[in-house]
Amino acid sequence: MRCKSTNLILLFALVLTSPSICQNQANNWFLNNWDGSGISFNTGAALATTNNAISSFGDGGTTSISDTNGNVLFYSDGKTIYNKNDEVMINGTDLDGDTYASQPVAICENPGNLNQFYVFTIGSENIPNGLKYSIVDMHGDNGNGVVISKNIPLNTAIWARDKIAIAKHINNRDYWIVTRIINSDYYASFLLTPNGISDSPILSKARFMAITGLWRGPLKFSPDFKKLISAHRHMSHISNGSFEVSNFNNSTGEIDFQFSIKEFTGFVNDFPVLGIEISPDSKLLYVSFLRTDNIANPNRYTWIYQYDLTQSDSSSFLNSHIPVTTTANVAGLQLAPDGKIYGIKFSFQPWSDTLFSYLDRIENVWERGPFCSFVENAVSLLGRKSRDNLPNFPQYLLYRFVWQGGPCAKTPYTFTHRFIPEPQSITWNFGDGQSSQELNPVHIFQQGGTYEVHAYVVYPDGRIEETSREVEVLPAPEPDLGPDQLMCSAQPITLDAGGDFDRYNWNGAFTPGQRTYVVSDTGTYWVRAMNSFGCFASDTVHVGLYPSPSPDTTNLIISPTTCGGSTGAIRGLTVSGTQPIALEWKNNAGTILSNEEDIFNLPVGNYYLWATDGNGCNNLVSQY
């Protein structure tokens, strides 16, 4: 009887699973300006709210954080932090973000204390405060939160402006805080760990010199954290209307520039980029191009283009563009907890224009071109107004589904959906030929590799959603002790687990690098092998004894010898067992006397019959 199992050492199990803690944390949006506008997604639909206490006047983004049930914890515009009661948090004023920056503020939980949050703020060209952080402790003020540290500068980011993006580290515990340094051609990636944030960032070359001026536009990661998109809205500069596509390594924090796209060449003041967003499957990029007021043009160039983010060269990428809309007045774009992308208005019109009281929406973000279904004025803000930029949320708060378990092959993965409202059905395709109809299935990948897990969702109202995520499955070792074995009595055998794994553990005995194990007794033996990825697997084998040859004494005749003579004999004895059987009669001295069953001419003494059977076992079967 054999039993194989695969597991992961505890360290990897802790750091490589995808926690569900982030669900509902981006459900509440508090929009910019002093008009009190907001959106809640707690019911599954985008519903306007009016309790927003933000009082500053600016067109920059905001941010917020809620608990896993969708209850607001706090929110900020980069200048002030407001608690769940829409009151200014204790010590929550005079933060150094600029409300006219594209992304003046971002929130990240403290990986060393889940009751604390880092609030990162950034300045603009007009208010060059650089990148700083404050810390909120939710234990303070009876759970309303207190700012315990404020405006701590990251000295190497004093020239950072306008852009903040947050990515999960590959260990799924730490975070990368990424910004752009405007007086040089570098991105800066700061590592946040339980020990705090490093003041020595990873610097990566960028394509364009980030010169001073109105260098604006958001910075966003793809949900799989493999791509980083940086938009540029710099008036009177040739880079205006361009965006950069770079590869990101969330293990090292390094950013590798891939290419820059300027959709409308030959234009300087026209077609600036303000809004960017990526579909949850990390395959499609949406970019909004905006016309400035000082350019007279009979056409209204306020376009959203869609690009295929899987294209690896600039020509193929540019040729993949498809207009989503050429008539709407859309600026900032933001993925929402309902899996749709929302667009906010740009201030072409006077601020009194009622168009600022609506958000636009892209319904089917996974579909190409017009099939993505752009809806203008999809959500009313109940007469309240906002403009230009939507809240800034890390992509990991907006996953459509997550998983726990793994990350090794042959271990269970539990998939948990985040679709709201509760779907009527979900069809899962795991990319390995297997599927499931469970809402939250458990699946085991048999081999290591990259699998695109696809979910086809049907909501109670008949609405369809499709999305996917790549799951990186580490290869598991495959120790193989072979079938159950038999051994000869008192003849040890060597078990071989196979492979060249890093560690072996035989029956609880730690034997690094020892793939073989000598056993001299019967029983069940097991080995656990671990490979270089930290994955381990087990195999067991049972070792028994070959059946010994057995003598048949039915016709046995023992003839005694005469005194002092050699006339004795042993006759009629037969031996059965696994054929062929070789016999040896031996005396006390171990001398071989005969190879036949019957033996004659024996003097007084002791005689022993040994049998070597077809299994190679040598057994004493009789003695006289």
PyMOL commands that set and color helices and strands:
alter all, ss='L'
color gray80, all
select helices_A, chain A and resi 10-15+141-143+155-157+314-319+354-357+369-372+395-398
alter helices_A, ss='H'
color red, helices_A
select strands_A, chain A and resi 4-8+28-30+38-40+47-49+63-66+72-76+81-83+105-110+113-122+131-137+146-153+165-168+175-181+186-193+196-197+202-205+219-221+227-231+242-248+255-262+273-278+284-289+303-308+322-325+330-335+341-345+358-362+374-380+401-405+412-417+425-429+435-436+442-444+449-458+464-473+485-487+493-496+503-506+509-510+516-519+523-530+535-545+550-552+557-559+568-571+574-576+582-586+592-594+599-602+608-612+618-623
alter strands_A, ss='S'
color yellow, strands_A
deselect
rebuild
show_as cartoon
